[in-house]
Amino acid sequence: MYNYRVALLVVFGLYVFSPVVIDWWLAPNGAWYHPFAIWFLLIAAHIFVGFKRGSDEL
């Protein structure tokens, strides 16, 4: 019902943090697992939101 607030927050967060994340991701002296850590966080967030939503909200 209140998805527009979440969408607005996600868009704002992407706008603010995208330069920092891209610089961290593409750093030449960074660890090999940086891209995997970002994907892991995205998948974990998706699973968390999926479990938080009840079966009646599908």
Secondary structure, DSSP 8 states (H G I E B T S, - for coil): --HHHHHHHHHHHHHHHHHHHHHHHT-TTS-TTHHHHHHHHHHHHHHHHHHHS-GGG-
